[in-house]
Amino acid sequence: MPHAVIDTNILVSALLRPAGPPGQVMAAALAGRLIPVVSDAVLAEYASVLARPRLGLDPRRVRRMLDAMQAVGVRLYPSLTPPADLPDPGDWPFIACALTAGCWVVTGNAKDFPPRLGVKAVTARQWVEMFDSPGGP
């Protein structure tokens, strides 16, 4: 079963457009075809972003999503130190989880996850094509 850190933008997109690739990633996680990797910092980021009023997300659906990520996710406690030159320092919790677990990051913004750090980042569409299609690994 593949493991992956799921970036917050995937959760937002899945809530806004459940039929698209981000929604397919989340459906795979909820069905046990993808094991999400989380940390306290990642879960806090999910809660903070998904609660933003400007996103206009249904609070009940947000709560269900957050509860599901806590229930199905493998929780890690990374202790890595962030490098000084990250494109977006706010992405460090996601990078630290991926490096600790040795897994993918599924994101809508792969440039924030530099390969030079050893991070393997894919878009939701790429993940669906690689892992959630007939004949996938």
N, C-alpha and C positions, 0 to 999 in steps of 0.2 A: 504494500500500500504506500503510495507516495505521500510524503510529508511536505508541507509548505507553510511559509509565513505569508499571510494574506494581508496586503497593504490596505489601509483604511479606505483608499479611493475605490477599491474593489467592493467593499461593503456598501459604500454610498451608491455606486452604480448599480449594484444588485438590488438595492431597495428601490431605486428609481426606475430601473428597467429589468425586471426579473427574467425576462426571456433572452436577454443578451448574454454574451460570454461571461461577464462578471456574475450574473445570476446562475449560469451553469456551473461556475466554480463553486459558488456557495451551495448550490443543490448537491454537488458532489461531496462537499464537506459534510453536509447534513445527512447524506445517505451513507457515509462511511467510505466513500471511494477516494477521499482525500483527507488526510489527518492534518488539521491546522496546528501550527506551532505558535504559542502565545507566551507572553510574560505579563507581569503586573503592569509594566509600562505600556505594552502594546494594548492591553485591555483598557487601560486608562485613556489612551489616545483614541481608541474606538469610541468610548463613551463620550469623550469631550467633543469630538468632531460630529458624531451622529446627532448630538443634541443641539447643534447650531440651528437657530431659527431660520436663517436664510436658506437652508437646505429644504425646509418645508416637509420633513419626513414625519410620518405618522409615529408618534411616541410609542404606541403599542407594538408596532412592527419593529421599531428600534429596540425595544426591551426584549422582544422575542429573539432578535438577531444577537444581541449581547449575551443573553442567557444561553443561547445555542453555542456560541463561540466558547463560552466558559465550560459548557458541558462536554463538547466534543474535542476541544483543543487539548493538546499536550502542553502543560505549563512548564516553562524553563525559568531558571534564575541566572541569566548570563552575568558574568563578572568581567567582561572585556572592557578595555579602555578605548574610547573613540579616538580615531586619528583627528588631527586638527583641520584637515582639508576636505571635509565631507561636503558634497554639493548642498545638502540640506541636513544640518545637524539634528533636526527633528526626526529624521529617519533612522537614527542610530539604534533605537530599541528594536526595530525590525531587522536591521543588519546584524546586530548582536545575536538575536535569536537564530537567524539563518546560519550564521557562522558557527554558533554553538551546536546546532542540530545537524549541520552539514546538509541543509536542504535548500530548496528553491525559495525565492520570493515571487509571489504573483502580484503584479502591480500594473497600474495604468501609466507609470512614469519610470521606465527602466533606467533612465539616465541618472536617477537619484541613487542608484545602487551600483557603484563602480566595480567592474570586474577585477580591477587591480587589488581590491580587498579580498578577493576570493568569493564574492557573492555571485550566485547564479540567479539572475532576474529574468522573468518572462512575463509577457502580457497575459491577460485572461484568455484571449483568443489563442495564443501560442500554447498555453496550458491545456486548453480544451483539445486542440489538435494533437498534442503529444500524449496526453494521459486519459482523456475522457472520450475517446473515439474508439469505434470498433477496431481491434487490431493494435491498439496502443500498448505501450509497455506494461 
